[in-house]
Amino acid sequence: MKFPKEINAYCPFCKAHTVHKVKLASKGRASSLSAGNVRHKRRLSGHGSKRKGEKSVKKQGKRNKIVLQCPKCSKKHERVIGTRTTKKLELKS
Ligand SMILES: [Zn+2]
């Protein structure tokens, strides 16, 4: 999926439309020893019953997210574009 490098979008901080810079949003690496992760792993261990956070169905494709940066206030906000796509998001040059 291709997406332009600049789009005219609404900035919630300036409360106006400006030409925003588009960047791909990247998910940070999950730390494996954080309290929440350790608790989650412990709950998944053992037998039986339905457990929260265990996926039974794998979804086809991902919902791509972009980061929009306003040139006026240089603040960033995120936006999910389109529906689930199997192809990676590319920025048009
Ligand atoms: Zn702004």
PDB file of the backbone (N, CA, C, O) and the ligand in Angstrom, with CONECT records:
HET     ZN  A 101       1
ATOM      1  N   MET A   1       0.837  -1.193   0.000  1.00  0.00           N
ATOM      2  CA  MET A   1       0.000   0.000   0.000  1.00  0.00           C
ATOM      3  C   MET A   1       0.877   1.251   0.000  1.00  0.00           C
ATOM      4  O   MET A   1       1.842   1.356   0.758  1.00  0.00           O
ATOM      5  N   LYS A   2       0.518   2.192  -0.867  1.00  0.00           N
ATOM      6  CA  LYS A   2       1.304   3.414  -0.955  1.00  0.00           C
ATOM      7  C   LYS A   2       0.551   4.605  -0.379  1.00  0.00           C
ATOM      8  O   LYS A   2      -0.675   4.698  -0.452  1.00  0.00           O
ATOM      9  N   PHE A   3       1.334   5.507   0.193  1.00  0.00           N
ATOM     10  CA  PHE A   3       0.734   6.665   0.851  1.00  0.00           C
ATOM     11  C   PHE A   3       1.619   7.888   0.609  1.00  0.00           C
ATOM     12  O   PHE A   3       2.842   7.759   0.652  1.00  0.00           O
ATOM     13  N   PRO A   4       1.042   9.084   0.353  1.00  0.00           N
ATOM     14  CA  PRO A   4       1.867  10.272   0.113  1.00  0.00           C
ATOM     15  C   PRO A   4       2.647  10.723   1.342  1.00  0.00           C
ATOM     16  O   PRO A   4       2.265  10.438   2.477  1.00  0.00           O
ATOM     17  N   LYS A   5       3.760  11.439   1.094  1.00  0.00           N
ATOM     18  CA  LYS A   5       4.628  11.884   2.185  1.00  0.00           C
ATOM     19  C   LYS A   5       4.059  13.071   2.951  1.00  0.00           C
ATOM     20  O   LYS A   5       4.392  13.291   4.115  1.00  0.00           O
ATOM     21  N   GLU A   6       3.207  13.823   2.289  1.00  0.00           N
ATOM     22  CA  GLU A   6       2.597  14.986   2.938  1.00  0.00           C
ATOM     23  C   GLU A   6       1.101  14.996   2.666  1.00  0.00           C
ATOM     24  O   GLU A   6       0.662  14.785   1.536  1.00  0.00           O
ATOM     25  N   ILE A   7       0.330  15.242   3.704  1.00  0.00           N
ATOM     26  CA  ILE A   7      -1.109  15.366   3.482  1.00  0.00           C
ATOM     27  C   ILE A   7      -1.657  16.556   4.256  1.00  0.00           C
ATOM     28  O   ILE A   7      -1.103  16.981   5.270  1.00  0.00           O
ATOM     29  N   ASN A   8      -2.753  17.074   3.746  1.00  0.00           N
ATOM     30  CA  ASN A   8      -3.430  18.161   4.435  1.00  0.00           C
ATOM     31  C   ASN A   8      -4.348  17.550   5.480  1.00  0.00           C
ATOM     32  O   ASN A   8      -5.334  16.890   5.151  1.00  0.00           O
ATOM     33  N   ALA A   9      -4.008  17.781   6.761  1.00  0.00           N
ATOM     34  CA  ALA A   9      -4.769  17.140   7.826  1.00  0.00           C
ATOM     35  C   ALA A   9      -5.083  18.123   8.950  1.00  0.00           C
ATOM     36  O   ALA A   9      -4.474  19.186   9.075  1.00  0.00           O
ATOM     37  N   TYR A  10      -6.048  17.726   9.749  1.00  0.00           N
ATOM     38  CA  TYR A  10      -6.472  18.575  10.859  1.00  0.00           C
ATOM     39  C   TYR A  10      -5.511  18.421  12.032  1.00  0.00           C
ATOM     40  O   TYR A  10      -5.200  17.302  12.442  1.00  0.00           O
ATOM     41  N   CYS A  11      -5.040  19.544  12.571  1.00  0.00           N
ATOM     42  CA  CYS A  11      -4.207  19.507  13.767  1.00  0.00           C
ATOM     43  C   CYS A  11      -5.073  19.847  14.975  1.00  0.00           C
ATOM     44  O   CYS A  11      -5.630  20.943  15.050  1.00  0.00           O
ATOM     45  N   PRO A  12      -5.191  18.907  15.928  1.00  0.00           N
ATOM     46  CA  PRO A  12      -6.037  19.148  17.098  1.00  0.00           C
ATOM     47  C   PRO A  12      -5.471  20.201  18.052  1.00  0.00           C
ATOM     48  O   PRO A  12      -6.188  20.716  18.910  1.00  0.00           O
ATOM     49  N   PHE A  13      -4.181  20.520  17.900  1.00  0.00           N
ATOM     50  CA  PHE A  13      -3.557  21.511  18.780  1.00  0.00           C
ATOM     51  C   PHE A  13      -3.750  22.922  18.232  1.00  0.00           C
ATOM     52  O   PHE A  13      -4.041  23.855  18.980  1.00  0.00           O
ATOM     53  N   CYS A  14      -3.580  23.069  16.889  1.00  0.00           N
ATOM     54  CA  CYS A  14      -3.784  24.379  16.254  1.00  0.00           C
ATOM     55  C   CYS A  14      -5.252  24.583  15.910  1.00  0.00           C
ATOM     56  O   CYS A  14      -5.677  25.702  15.624  1.00  0.00           O
ATOM     57  N   LYS A  15      -6.023  23.506  15.937  1.00  0.00           N
ATOM     58  CA  LYS A  15      -7.427  23.519  15.554  1.00  0.00           C
ATOM     59  C   LYS A  15      -7.636  24.042  14.137  1.00  0.00           C
ATOM     60  O   LYS A  15      -8.571  24.797  13.870  1.00  0.00           O
ATOM     61  N   ALA A  16      -6.758  23.631  13.242  1.00  0.00           N
ATOM     62  CA  ALA A  16      -6.873  24.029  11.842  1.00  0.00           C
ATOM     63  C   ALA A  16      -6.222  22.980  10.945  1.00  0.00           C
ATOM     64  O   ALA A  16      -5.458  22.135  11.412  1.00  0.00           O
ATOM     65  N   HIS A  17      -6.537  23.044   9.652  1.00  0.00           N
ATOM     66  CA  HIS A  17      -5.911  22.140   8.691  1.00  0.00           C
ATOM     67  C   HIS A  17      -4.568  22.700   8.236  1.00  0.00           C
ATOM     68  O   HIS A  17      -4.467  23.866   7.855  1.00  0.00           O
ATOM     69  N   THR A  18      -3.542  21.857   8.280  1.00  0.00           N
ATOM     70  CA  THR A  18      -2.219  22.237   7.782  1.00  0.00           C
ATOM     71  C   THR A  18      -1.631  21.052   7.018  1.00  0.00           C
ATOM     72  O   THR A  18      -2.110  19.924   7.131  1.00  0.00           O
ATOM     73  N   VAL A  19      -0.581  21.329   6.236  1.00  0.00           N
ATOM     74  CA  VAL A  19       0.069  20.253   5.477  1.00  0.00           C
ATOM     75  C   VAL A  19       1.020  19.505   6.401  1.00  0.00           C
ATOM     76  O   VAL A  19       2.085  20.014   6.752  1.00  0.00           O
ATOM     77  N   HIS A  20       0.633  18.304   6.788  1.00  0.00           N
ATOM     78  CA  HIS A  20       1.399  17.521   7.750  1.00  0.00           C
ATOM     79  C   HIS A  20       2.441  16.636   7.076  1.00  0.00           C
ATOM     80  O   HIS A  20       2.244  16.168   5.955  1.00  0.00           O
ATOM     81  N   LYS A  21       3.564  16.413   7.781  1.00  0.00           N
ATOM     82  CA  LYS A  21       4.550  15.424   7.338  1.00  0.00           C
ATOM     83  C   LYS A  21       4.094  14.057   7.811  1.00  0.00           C
ATOM     84  O   LYS A  21       3.610  13.896   8.931  1.00  0.00           O
ATOM     85  N   VAL A  22       4.257  13.074   6.932  1.00  0.00           N
ATOM     86  CA  VAL A  22       3.823  11.715   7.255  1.00  0.00           C
ATOM     87  C   VAL A  22       5.021  10.825   7.547  1.00  0.00           C
ATOM     88  O   VAL A  22       5.995  10.810   6.794  1.00  0.00           O
ATOM     89  N   LYS A  23       4.941  10.087   8.641  1.00  0.00           N
ATOM     90  CA  LYS A  23       5.972   9.093   8.957  1.00  0.00           C
ATOM     91  C   LYS A  23       5.304   7.796   9.344  1.00  0.00           C
ATOM     92  O   LYS A  23       4.165   7.785   9.810  1.00  0.00           O
ATOM     93  N   LEU A  24       6.024   6.694   9.148  1.00  0.00           N
ATOM     94  CA  LEU A  24       5.478   5.408   9.558  1.00  0.00           C
ATOM     95  C   LEU A  24       5.589   5.273  11.069  1.00  0.00           C
ATOM     96  O   LEU A  24       6.628   5.579  11.654  1.00  0.00           O
ATOM     97  N   ALA A  25       4.524   4.819  11.690  1.00  0.00           N
ATOM     98  CA  ALA A  25       4.557   4.605  13.134  1.00  0.00           C
ATOM     99  C   ALA A  25       5.203   3.260  13.394  1.00  0.00           C
ATOM    100  O   ALA A  25       4.832   2.256  12.785  1.00  0.00           O
ATOM    101  N   SER A  26       6.165   3.238  14.294  1.00  0.00           N
ATOM    102  CA  SER A  26       6.814   1.971  14.598  1.00  0.00           C
ATOM    103  C   SER A  26       6.530   1.588  16.045  1.00  0.00           C
ATOM    104  O   SER A  26       6.576   2.410  16.961  1.00  0.00           O
ATOM    105  N   LYS A  27       6.240   0.317  16.205  1.00  0.00           N
ATOM    106  CA  LYS A  27       5.941  -0.179  17.527  1.00  0.00           C
ATOM    107  C   LYS A  27       7.251  -0.465  18.248  1.00  0.00           C
ATOM    108  O   LYS A  27       8.118  -1.149  17.704  1.00  0.00           O
ATOM    109  N   GLY A  28       7.404   0.044  19.450  1.00  0.00           N
ATOM    110  CA  GLY A  28       8.614  -0.220  20.229  1.00  0.00           C
ATOM    111  C   GLY A  28       8.680  -1.657  20.681  1.00  0.00           C
ATOM    112  O   GLY A  28       7.664  -2.350  20.732  1.00  0.00           O
ATOM    113  N   ARG A  29       9.858  -2.098  21.005  1.00  0.00           N
ATOM    114  CA  ARG A  29      10.035  -3.476  21.438  1.00  0.00           C
ATOM    115  C   ARG A  29       9.445  -3.647  22.835  1.00  0.00           C
ATOM    116  O   ARG A  29       9.698  -2.841  23.731  1.00  0.00           O
ATOM    117  N   ALA A  30       8.655  -4.710  23.008  1.00  0.00           N
ATOM    118  CA  ALA A  30       8.068  -4.968  24.318  1.00  0.00           C
ATOM    119  C   ALA A  30       9.115  -5.525  25.256  1.00  0.00           C
ATOM    120  O   ALA A  30       9.833  -6.460  24.901  1.00  0.00           O
ATOM    121  N   SER A  31       9.213  -4.962  26.453  1.00  0.00           N
ATOM    122  CA  SER A  31      10.203  -5.469  27.404  1.00  0.00           C
ATOM    123  C   SER A  31       9.647  -6.714  28.078  1.00  0.00           C
ATOM    124  O   SER A  31       8.544  -6.701  28.624  1.00  0.00           O
ATOM    125  N   SER A  32      10.423  -7.786  28.031  1.00  0.00           N
ATOM    126  CA  SER A  32       9.913  -9.091  28.444  1.00  0.00           C
ATOM    127  C   SER A  32       9.848  -9.249  29.957  1.00  0.00           C
ATOM    128  O   SER A  32       9.187 -10.159  30.458  1.00  0.00           O
ATOM    129  N   LEU A  33      10.531  -8.370  30.692  1.00  0.00           N
ATOM    130  CA  LEU A  33      10.550  -8.535  32.148  1.00  0.00           C
ATOM    131  C   LEU A  33       9.702  -7.502  32.897  1.00  0.00           C
ATOM    132  O   LEU A  33       9.787  -7.389  34.119  1.00  0.00           O
ATOM    133  N   SER A  34       8.885  -6.750  32.153  1.00  0.00           N
ATOM    134  CA  SER A  34       8.021  -5.783  32.821  1.00  0.00           C
ATOM    135  C   SER A  34       6.940  -6.513  33.614  1.00  0.00           C
ATOM    136  O   SER A  34       6.553  -7.631  33.273  1.00  0.00           O
ATOM    137  N   ALA A  35       6.462  -5.871  34.667  1.00  0.00           N
ATOM    138  CA  ALA A  35       5.515  -6.499  35.602  1.00  0.00           C
ATOM    139  C   ALA A  35       4.293  -7.056  34.888  1.00  0.00           C
ATOM    140  O   ALA A  35       3.855  -8.169  35.178  1.00  0.00           O
ATOM    141  N   GLY A  36       3.744  -6.293  33.964  1.00  0.00           N
ATOM    142  CA  GLY A  36       2.543  -6.715  33.257  1.00  0.00           C
ATOM    143  C   GLY A  36       2.783  -7.949  32.413  1.00  0.00           C
ATOM    144  O   GLY A  36       1.943  -8.848  32.361  1.00  0.00           O
ATOM    145  N   ASN A  37       3.937  -7.993  31.747  1.00  0.00           N
ATOM    146  CA  ASN A  37       4.274  -9.140  30.902  1.00  0.00           C
ATOM    147  C   ASN A  37       4.497 -10.403  31.715  1.00  0.00           C
ATOM    148  O   ASN A  37       4.066 -11.487  31.322  1.00  0.00           O
ATOM    149  N   VAL A  38       5.169 -10.261  32.847  1.00  0.00           N
ATOM    150  CA  VAL A  38       5.430 -11.409  33.717  1.00  0.00           C
ATOM    151  C   VAL A  38       4.108 -11.982  34.225  1.00  0.00           C
ATOM    152  O   VAL A  38       3.916 -13.198  34.226  1.00  0.00           O
ATOM    153  N   ARG A  39       3.203 -11.111  34.653  1.00  0.00           N
ATOM    154  CA  ARG A  39       1.889 -11.522  35.141  1.00  0.00           C
ATOM    155  C   ARG A  39       1.109 -12.233  34.042  1.00  0.00           C
ATOM    156  O   ARG A  39       0.481 -13.266  34.277  1.00  0.00           O
ATOM    157  N   HIS A  40       1.157 -11.667  32.840  1.00  0.00           N
ATOM    158  CA  HIS A  40       0.439 -12.248  31.705  1.00  0.00           C
ATOM    159  C   HIS A  40       0.941 -13.649  31.399  1.00  0.00           C
ATOM    160  O   HIS A  40       0.145 -14.559  31.168  1.00  0.00           O
ATOM    161  N   LYS A  41       2.280 -13.831  31.396  1.00  0.00           N
ATOM    162  CA  LYS A  41       2.866 -15.140  31.118  1.00  0.00           C
ATOM    163  C   LYS A  41       2.448 -16.152  32.170  1.00  0.00           C
ATOM    164  O   LYS A  41       2.146 -17.300  31.846  1.00  0.00           O
ATOM    165  N   ARG A  42       2.431 -15.728  33.439  1.00  0.00           N
ATOM    166  CA  ARG A  42       2.056 -16.631  34.523  1.00  0.00           C
ATOM    167  C   ARG A  42       0.608 -17.075  34.364  1.00  0.00           C
ATOM    168  O   ARG A  42       0.280 -18.233  34.624  1.00  0.00           O
ATOM    169  N   ARG A  43      -0.242 -16.178  33.948  1.00  0.00           N
ATOM    170  CA  ARG A  43      -1.655 -16.515  33.776  1.00  0.00           C
ATOM    171  C   ARG A  43      -1.872 -17.462  32.607  1.00  0.00           C
ATOM    172  O   ARG A  43      -2.794 -18.278  32.621  1.00  0.00           O
ATOM    173  N   LEU A  44      -1.005 -17.350  31.579  1.00  0.00           N
ATOM    174  CA  LEU A  44      -1.158 -18.222  30.418  1.00  0.00           C
ATOM    175  C   LEU A  44      -0.676 -19.642  30.705  1.00  0.00           C
ATOM    176  O   LEU A  44      -1.078 -20.580  30.016  1.00  0.00           O
ATOM    177  N   SER A  45       0.181 -19.812  31.716  1.00  0.00           N
ATOM    178  CA  SER A  45       0.686 -21.140  32.009  1.00  0.00           C
ATOM    179  C   SER A  45      -0.388 -21.970  32.707  1.00  0.00           C
ATOM    180  O   SER A  45      -1.306 -21.427  33.322  1.00  0.00           O
ATOM    181  N   GLY A  46      -0.265 -23.254  32.606  1.00  0.00           N
ATOM    182  CA  GLY A  46      -1.235 -24.143  33.259  1.00  0.00           C
ATOM    183  C   GLY A  46      -2.269 -24.685  32.286  1.00  0.00           C
ATOM    184  O   GLY A  46      -2.148 -24.517  31.073  1.00  0.00           O
ATOM    185  N   HIS A  47      -3.275 -25.328  32.829  1.00  0.00           N
ATOM    186  CA  HIS A  47      -4.271 -25.992  32.002  1.00  0.00           C
ATOM    187  C   HIS A  47      -5.568 -25.210  31.936  1.00  0.00           C
ATOM    188  O   HIS A  47      -5.883 -24.390  32.798  1.00  0.00           O
ATOM    189  N   GLY A  48      -6.302 -25.499  30.879  1.00  0.00           N
ATOM    190  CA  GLY A  48      -7.724 -25.214  30.775  1.00  0.00           C
ATOM    191  C   GLY A  48      -8.216 -23.790  30.816  1.00  0.00           C
ATOM    192  O   GLY A  48      -7.457 -22.846  31.041  1.00  0.00           O
ATOM    193  N   SER A  49      -9.475 -23.664  30.599  1.00  0.00           N
ATOM    194  CA  SER A  49     -10.294 -22.453  30.606  1.00  0.00           C
ATOM    195  C   SER A  49      -9.828 -21.382  29.618  1.00  0.00           C
ATOM    196  O   SER A  49      -8.729 -21.436  29.066  1.00  0.00           O
ATOM    197  N   LYS A  50     -10.698 -20.430  29.427  1.00  0.00           N
ATOM    198  CA  LYS A  50     -10.417 -19.355  28.482  1.00  0.00           C
ATOM    199  C   LYS A  50      -9.503 -18.358  29.174  1.00  0.00           C
ATOM    200  O   LYS A  50      -9.715 -17.988  30.329  1.00  0.00           O
ATOM    201  N   ARG A  51      -8.484 -17.933  28.444  1.00  0.00           N
ATOM    202  CA  ARG A  51      -7.558 -16.986  29.050  1.00  0.00           C
ATOM    203  C   ARG A  51      -7.433 -15.729  28.221  1.00  0.00           C
ATOM    204  O   ARG A  51      -7.375 -15.763  26.992  1.00  0.00           O
ATOM    205  N   LYS A  52      -7.396 -14.657  28.912  1.00  0.00           N
ATOM    206  CA  LYS A  52      -7.343 -13.346  28.258  1.00  0.00           C
ATOM    207  C   LYS A  52      -6.012 -13.175  27.532  1.00  0.00           C
ATOM    208  O   LYS A  52      -4.957 -13.545  28.047  1.00  0.00           O
ATOM    209  N   GLY A  53      -6.078 -12.613  26.337  1.00  0.00           N
ATOM    210  CA  GLY A  53      -4.854 -12.311  25.607  1.00  0.00           C
ATOM    211  C   GLY A  53      -4.301 -13.458  24.797  1.00  0.00           C
ATOM    212  O   GLY A  53      -3.228 -13.331  24.206  1.00  0.00           O
ATOM    213  N   GLU A  54      -5.002 -14.576  24.754  1.00  0.00           N
ATOM    214  CA  GLU A  54      -4.579 -15.703  23.946  1.00  0.00           C
ATOM    215  C   GLU A  54      -5.366 -15.693  22.650  1.00  0.00           C
ATOM    216  O   GLU A  54      -6.593 -15.781  22.660  1.00  0.00           O
ATOM    217  N   LYS A  55      -4.650 -15.586  21.520  1.00  0.00           N
ATOM    218  CA  LYS A  55      -5.356 -15.471  20.243  1.00  0.00           C
ATOM    219  C   LYS A  55      -5.701 -16.841  19.681  1.00  0.00           C
ATOM    220  O   LYS A  55      -4.842 -17.718  19.590  1.00  0.00           O
ATOM    221  N   SER A  56      -6.960 -17.019  19.306  1.00  0.00           N
ATOM    222  CA  SER A  56      -7.360 -18.280  18.704  1.00  0.00           C
ATOM    223  C   SER A  56      -7.377 -18.153  17.182  1.00  0.00           C
ATOM    224  O   SER A  56      -7.149 -19.126  16.464  1.00  0.00           O
ATOM    225  N   VAL A  57      -7.650 -16.938  16.704  1.00  0.00           N
ATOM    226  CA  VAL A  57      -7.704 -16.698  15.266  1.00  0.00           C
ATOM    227  C   VAL A  57      -6.619 -15.686  14.901  1.00  0.00           C
ATOM    228  O   VAL A  57      -6.496 -14.641  15.540  1.00  0.00           O
ATOM    229  N   LYS A  58      -5.836 -16.002  13.874  1.00  0.00           N
ATOM    230  CA  LYS A  58      -4.817 -15.047  13.437  1.00  0.00           C
ATOM    231  C   LYS A  58      -5.404 -14.196  12.320  1.00  0.00           C
ATOM    232  O   LYS A  58      -5.905 -14.714  11.322  1.00  0.00           O
ATOM    233  N   LYS A  59      -5.333 -12.892  12.505  1.00  0.00           N
ATOM    234  CA  LYS A  59      -5.921 -11.979  11.525  1.00  0.00           C
ATOM    235  C   LYS A  59      -5.039 -11.875  10.300  1.00  0.00           C
ATOM    236  O   LYS A  59      -3.813 -11.922  10.395  1.00  0.00           O
ATOM    237  N   GLN A  60      -5.679 -11.732   9.139  1.00  0.00           N
ATOM    238  CA  GLN A  60      -4.948 -11.537   7.894  1.00  0.00           C
ATOM    239  C   GLN A  60      -4.611 -10.067   7.769  1.00  0.00           C
ATOM    240  O   GLN A  60      -5.509  -9.225   7.739  1.00  0.00           O
ATOM    241  N   GLY A  61      -3.335  -9.748   7.698  1.00  0.00           N
ATOM    242  CA  GLY A  61      -2.926  -8.355   7.487  1.00  0.00           C
ATOM    243  C   GLY A  61      -2.953  -7.526   8.749  1.00  0.00           C
ATOM    244  O   GLY A  61      -3.397  -7.970   9.808  1.00  0.00           O
ATOM    245  N   LYS A  62      -2.463  -6.305   8.604  1.00  0.00           N
ATOM    246  CA  LYS A  62      -2.388  -5.409   9.743  1.00  0.00           C
ATOM    247  C   LYS A  62      -3.026  -4.081   9.407  1.00  0.00           C
ATOM    248  O   LYS A  62      -3.155  -3.708   8.241  1.00  0.00           O
ATOM    249  N   ARG A  63      -3.426  -3.370  10.459  1.00  0.00           N
ATOM    250  CA  ARG A  63      -3.937  -2.026  10.256  1.00  0.00           C
ATOM    251  C   ARG A  63      -2.755  -1.073  10.396  1.00  0.00           C
ATOM    252  O   ARG A  63      -2.152  -0.957  11.463  1.00  0.00           O
ATOM    253  N   ASN A  64      -2.438  -0.399   9.301  1.00  0.00           N
ATOM    254  CA  ASN A  64      -1.257   0.455   9.307  1.00  0.00           C
ATOM    255  C   ASN A  64      -1.526   1.782   9.993  1.00  0.00           C
ATOM    256  O   ASN A  64      -2.586   2.390   9.846  1.00  0.00           O
ATOM    257  N   LYS A  65      -0.522   2.207  10.749  1.00  0.00           N
ATOM    258  CA  LYS A  65      -0.640   3.461  11.477  1.00  0.00           C
ATOM    259  C   LYS A  65       0.409   4.440  10.981  1.00  0.00           C
ATOM    260  O   LYS A  65       1.534   4.040  10.681  1.00  0.00           O
ATOM    261  N   ILE A  66       0.059   5.711  10.891  1.00  0.00           N
ATOM    262  CA  ILE A  66       1.035   6.723  10.515  1.00  0.00           C
ATOM    263  C   ILE A  66       1.106   7.798  11.596  1.00  0.00           C
ATOM    264  O   ILE A  66       0.162   7.991  12.362  1.00  0.00           O
ATOM    265  N   VAL A  67       2.240   8.494  11.644  1.00  0.00           N
ATOM    266  CA  VAL A  67       2.400   9.608  12.566  1.00  0.00           C
ATOM    267  C   VAL A  67       2.377  10.888  11.740  1.00  0.00           C
ATOM    268  O   VAL A  67       3.144  11.037  10.790  1.00  0.00           O
ATOM    269  N   LEU A  68       1.498  11.801  12.108  1.00  0.00           N
ATOM    270  CA  LEU A  68       1.405  13.075  11.405  1.00  0.00           C
ATOM    271  C   LEU A  68       2.060  14.157  12.248  1.00  0.00           C
ATOM    272  O   LEU A  68       1.796  14.282  13.444  1.00  0.00           O
ATOM    273  N   GLN A  69       2.931  14.950  11.591  1.00  0.00           N
ATOM    274  CA  GLN A  69       3.571  16.043  12.316  1.00  0.00           C
ATOM    275  C   GLN A  69       3.152  17.371  11.713  1.00  0.00           C
ATOM    276  O   GLN A  69       3.254  17.598  10.508  1.00  0.00           O
ATOM    277  N   CYS A  70       2.676  18.243  12.596  1.00  0.00           N
ATOM    278  CA  CYS A  70       2.217  19.562  12.169  1.00  0.00           C
ATOM    279  C   CYS A  70       3.423  20.498  12.015  1.00  0.00           C
ATOM    280  O   CYS A  70       4.272  20.547  12.905  1.00  0.00           O
ATOM    281  N   PRO A  71       3.517  21.241  10.906  1.00  0.00           N
ATOM    282  CA  PRO A  71       4.646  22.146  10.716  1.00  0.00           C
ATOM    283  C   PRO A  71       4.573  23.391  11.610  1.00  0.00           C
ATOM    284  O   PRO A  71       5.597  24.000  11.919  1.00  0.00           O
ATOM    285  N   LYS A  72       3.371  23.758  12.017  1.00  0.00           N
ATOM    286  CA  LYS A  72       3.201  24.972  12.820  1.00  0.00           C
ATOM    287  C   LYS A  72       3.667  24.776  14.260  1.00  0.00           C
ATOM    288  O   LYS A  72       4.511  25.521  14.760  1.00  0.00           O
ATOM    289  N   CYS A  73       3.102  23.758  14.923  1.00  0.00           N
ATOM    290  CA  CYS A  73       3.422  23.547  16.338  1.00  0.00           C
ATOM    291  C   CYS A  73       4.379  22.379  16.517  1.00  0.00           C
ATOM    292  O   CYS A  73       4.834  22.111  17.629  1.00  0.00           O
ATOM    293  N   SER A  74       4.691  21.674  15.414  1.00  0.00           N
ATOM    294  CA  SER A  74       5.569  20.488  15.387  1.00  0.00           C
ATOM    295  C   SER A  74       5.171  19.414  16.392  1.00  0.00           C
ATOM    296  O   SER A  74       6.012  18.662  16.886  1.00  0.00           O
ATOM    297  N   LYS A  75       3.881  19.357  16.684  1.00  0.00           N
ATOM    298  CA  LYS A  75       3.373  18.281  17.534  1.00  0.00           C
ATOM    299  C   LYS A  75       2.928  17.122  16.654  1.00  0.00           C
ATOM    300  O   LYS A  75       2.595  17.302  15.483  1.00  0.00           O
ATOM    301  N   LYS A  76       2.930  15.925  17.245  1.00  0.00           N
ATOM    302  CA  LYS A  76       2.604  14.735  16.470  1.00  0.00           C
ATOM    303  C   LYS A  76       1.305  14.098  16.952  1.00  0.00           C
ATOM    304  O   LYS A  76       0.980  14.114  18.139  1.00  0.00           O
ATOM    305  N   HIS A  77       0.588  13.547  16.006  1.00  0.00           N
ATOM    306  CA  HIS A  77      -0.531  12.698  16.381  1.00  0.00           C
ATOM    307  C   HIS A  77      -0.640  11.543  15.387  1.00  0.00           C
ATOM    308  O   HIS A  77      -0.117  11.604  14.274  1.00  0.00           O
ATOM    309  N   GLU A  78      -1.331  10.496  15.819  1.00  0.00           N
ATOM    310  CA  GLU A  78      -1.376   9.285  15.024  1.00  0.00           C
ATOM    311  C   GLU A  78      -2.694   9.133  14.313  1.00  0.00           C
ATOM    312  O   GLU A  78      -3.718   9.701  14.695  1.00  0.00           O
ATOM    313  N   ARG A  79      -2.625   8.334  13.251  1.00  0.00           N
ATOM    314  CA  ARG A  79      -3.844   8.036  12.519  1.00  0.00           C
ATOM    315  C   ARG A  79      -3.741   6.636  11.924  1.00  0.00           C
ATOM    316  O   ARG A  79      -2.694   6.244  11.409  1.00  0.00           O
ATOM    317  N   VAL A  80      -4.834   5.894  12.001  1.00  0.00           N
ATOM    318  CA  VAL A  80      -4.885   4.587  11.363  1.00  0.00           C
ATOM    319  C   VAL A  80      -5.454   4.792   9.976  1.00  0.00           C
ATOM    320  O   VAL A  80      -6.494   5.432   9.822  1.00  0.00           O
ATOM    321  N   ILE A  81      -4.775   4.249   8.946  1.00  0.00           N
ATOM    322  CA  ILE A  81      -5.272   4.456   7.593  1.00  0.00           C
ATOM    323  C   ILE A  81      -5.796   3.166   7.004  1.00  0.00           C
ATOM    324  O   ILE A  81      -5.211   2.096   7.169  1.00  0.00           O
ATOM    325  N   GLY A  82      -6.902   3.295   6.320  1.00  0.00           N
ATOM    326  CA  GLY A  82      -7.483   2.178   5.590  1.00  0.00           C
ATOM    327  C   GLY A  82      -7.960   1.049   6.471  1.00  0.00           C
ATOM    328  O   GLY A  82      -8.168   1.210   7.673  1.00  0.00           O
ATOM    329  N   THR A  83      -8.128  -0.108   5.835  1.00  0.00           N
ATOM    330  CA  THR A  83      -8.546  -1.292   6.555  1.00  0.00           C
ATOM    331  C   THR A  83      -7.335  -2.198   6.714  1.00  0.00           C
ATOM    332  O   THR A  83      -6.202  -1.758   6.522  1.00  0.00           O
ATOM    333  N   ARG A  84      -7.560  -3.435   7.055  1.00  0.00           N
ATOM    334  CA  ARG A  84      -6.449  -4.372   7.203  1.00  0.00           C
ATOM    335  C   ARG A  84      -5.831  -4.676   5.845  1.00  0.00           C
ATOM    336  O   ARG A  84      -6.533  -5.036   4.899  1.00  0.00           O
ATOM    337  N   THR A  85      -4.494  -4.527   5.754  1.00  0.00           N
ATOM    338  CA  THR A  85      -3.823  -4.815   4.493  1.00  0.00           C
ATOM    339  C   THR A  85      -2.698  -5.815   4.720  1.00  0.00           C
ATOM    340  O   THR A  85      -1.997  -5.773   5.731  1.00  0.00           O
ATOM    341  N   THR A  86      -2.542  -6.720   3.747  1.00  0.00           N
ATOM    342  CA  THR A  86      -1.488  -7.730   3.880  1.00  0.00           C
ATOM    343  C   THR A  86      -0.132  -7.179   3.463  1.00  0.00           C
ATOM    344  O   THR A  86       0.911  -7.674   3.891  1.00  0.00           O
ATOM    345  N   LYS A  87      -0.161  -6.131   2.609  1.00  0.00           N
ATOM    346  CA  LYS A  87       1.102  -5.567   2.146  1.00  0.00           C
ATOM    347  C   LYS A  87       1.572  -4.466   3.067  1.00  0.00           C
ATOM    348  O   LYS A  87       0.779  -3.807   3.740  1.00  0.00           O
ATOM    349  N   LYS A  88       2.899  -4.280   3.083  1.00  0.00           N
ATOM    350  CA  LYS A  88       3.519  -3.285   3.943  1.00  0.00           C
ATOM    351  C   LYS A  88       3.236  -1.872   3.425  1.00  0.00           C
ATOM    352  O   LYS A  88       3.090  -1.651   2.223  1.00  0.00           O
ATOM    353  N   LEU A  89       3.164  -0.947   4.337  1.00  0.00           N
ATOM    354  CA  LEU A  89       2.895   0.442   3.970  1.00  0.00           C
ATOM    355  C   LEU A  89       4.166   1.113   3.449  1.00  0.00           C
ATOM    356  O   LEU A  89       5.236   1.006   4.047  1.00  0.00           O
ATOM    357  N   GLU A  90       4.018   1.812   2.314  1.00  0.00           N
ATOM    358  CA  GLU A  90       5.153   2.541   1.743  1.00  0.00           C
ATOM    359  C   GLU A  90       4.788   3.999   1.576  1.00  0.00           C
ATOM    360  O   GLU A  90       3.636   4.337   1.303  1.00  0.00           O
ATOM    361  N   LEU A  91       5.784   4.866   1.743  1.00  0.00           N
ATOM    362  CA  LEU A  91       5.541   6.272   1.498  1.00  0.00           C
ATOM    363  C   LEU A  91       6.005   6.625   0.098  1.00  0.00           C
ATOM    364  O   LEU A  91       7.132   6.324  -0.296  1.00  0.00           O
ATOM    365  N   LYS A  92       5.119   7.265  -0.644  1.00  0.00           N
ATOM    366  CA  LYS A  92       5.443   7.673  -2.016  1.00  0.00           C
ATOM    367  C   LYS A  92       6.477   8.782  -2.024  1.00  0.00           C
ATOM    368  O   LYS A  92       6.391   9.712  -1.222  1.00  0.00           O
ATOM    369  N   SER A  93       7.441   8.702  -2.906  1.00  0.00           N
ATOM    370  CA  SER A  93       8.440   9.762  -2.989  1.00  0.00           C
ATOM    371  C   SER A  93       8.067  10.775  -4.066  1.00  0.00           C
ATOM    372  O   SER A  93       8.795  11.744  -4.281  1.00  0.00           O
TER     373      SER A  93
HETATM  374 ZN    ZN A 101      -0.421  22.167  14.898  1.00  0.00          ZN2+
END
